[in-house]
Amino acid sequence: MAITKYAFDAQLHREGTAGRRGGCSWHGVNDCAEHPTSSYRTPNGMMAACPRAERRIEDLYGQPTRR
């Protein structure tokens, strides 16, 4: 599956989501103490990812195209 990786930008994420609030989409705002470093466009939509989540997302979806 093709995914695209961006430097984290809250504006890429929908209103009301963890990513828009500056939290990690993978772990959830309340369960992750790290700040997102990347935004990913995946087949399931945009995901904000902390460094730990980046590895999991790339393991799941494959290597991203970088923007």
Contacts in CASP RR format, 6 or more apart in sequence:
PFRMAT RR
TARGET T0000
AUTHOR 0000-0000-0000
METHOD contacts of the structure
MODEL  1
MAITKYAFDAQLHREGTAGRRGGCSWHGVNDCAEHPTSSYRTPNGMMAAC
PRAERRIEDLYGQPTRR
1 42 0 8 1.000
1 43 0 8 1.000
1 61 0 8 1.000
1 62 0 8 1.000
2 43 0 8 1.000
2 65 0 8 1.000
3 40 0 8 1.000
3 41 0 8 1.000
3 42 0 8 1.000
3 43 0 8 1.000
3 57 0 8 1.000
3 58 0 8 1.000
3 61 0 8 1.000
3 62 0 8 1.000
3 64 0 8 1.000
3 65 0 8 1.000
4 40 0 8 1.000
4 41 0 8 1.000
4 64 0 8 1.000
4 65 0 8 1.000
4 66 0 8 1.000
4 67 0 8 1.000
5 38 0 8 1.000
5 39 0 8 1.000
5 40 0 8 1.000
5 64 0 8 1.000
5 65 0 8 1.000
5 66 0 8 1.000
5 67 0 8 1.000
6 12 0 8 1.000
6 38 0 8 1.000
6 39 0 8 1.000
6 40 0 8 1.000
6 41 0 8 1.000
6 66 0 8 1.000
6 67 0 8 1.000
7 37 0 8 1.000
7 38 0 8 1.000
7 39 0 8 1.000
8 22 0 8 1.000
8 35 0 8 1.000
8 36 0 8 1.000
8 37 0 8 1.000
8 38 0 8 1.000
8 39 0 8 1.000
8 48 0 8 1.000
8 49 0 8 1.000
9 39 0 8 1.000
10 19 0 8 1.000
10 20 0 8 1.000
10 21 0 8 1.000
10 22 0 8 1.000
10 48 0 8 1.000
11 20 0 8 1.000
12 39 0 8 1.000
12 41 0 8 1.000
12 46 0 8 1.000
13 19 0 8 1.000
13 20 0 8 1.000
13 25 0 8 1.000
13 39 0 8 1.000
13 46 0 8 1.000
13 48 0 8 1.000
14 20 0 8 1.000
14 46 0 8 1.000
17 25 0 8 1.000
17 46 0 8 1.000
17 48 0 8 1.000
18 24 0 8 1.000
18 25 0 8 1.000
18 28 0 8 1.000
18 29 0 8 1.000
18 48 0 8 1.000
19 25 0 8 1.000
19 36 0 8 1.000
19 39 0 8 1.000
19 46 0 8 1.000
19 47 0 8 1.000
19 48 0 8 1.000
21 29 0 8 1.000
22 29 0 8 1.000
22 35 0 8 1.000
22 36 0 8 1.000
22 48 0 8 1.000
23 29 0 8 1.000
23 32 0 8 1.000
23 35 0 8 1.000
23 36 0 8 1.000
23 48 0 8 1.000
23 50 0 8 1.000
24 32 0 8 1.000
24 34 0 8 1.000
24 35 0 8 1.000
24 36 0 8 1.000
24 48 0 8 1.000
24 49 0 8 1.000
24 50 0 8 1.000
24 53 0 8 1.000
25 36 0 8 1.000
25 46 0 8 1.000
25 47 0 8 1.000
25 48 0 8 1.000
25 49 0 8 1.000
25 53 0 8 1.000
26 32 0 8 1.000
26 47 0 8 1.000
26 48 0 8 1.000
26 49 0 8 1.000
26 50 0 8 1.000
26 52 0 8 1.000
26 53 0 8 1.000
26 56 0 8 1.000
26 57 0 8 1.000
27 50 0 8 1.000
27 52 0 8 1.000
27 53 0 8 1.000
32 50 0 8 1.000
32 53 0 8 1.000
34 50 0 8 1.000
34 51 0 8 1.000
34 52 0 8 1.000
35 50 0 8 1.000
36 48 0 8 1.000
36 49 0 8 1.000
36 50 0 8 1.000
36 53 0 8 1.000
37 49 0 8 1.000
37 50 0 8 1.000
37 51 0 8 1.000
37 54 0 8 1.000
38 48 0 8 1.000
38 49 0 8 1.000
38 54 0 8 1.000
39 46 0 8 1.000
39 47 0 8 1.000
39 48 0 8 1.000
39 49 0 8 1.000
40 46 0 8 1.000
40 47 0 8 1.000
40 49 0 8 1.000
40 57 0 8 1.000
40 61 0 8 1.000
40 64 0 8 1.000
42 57 0 8 1.000
42 61 0 8 1.000
43 61 0 8 1.000
47 53 0 8 1.000
47 57 0 8 1.000
49 57 0 8 1.000
58 64 0 8 1.000
END
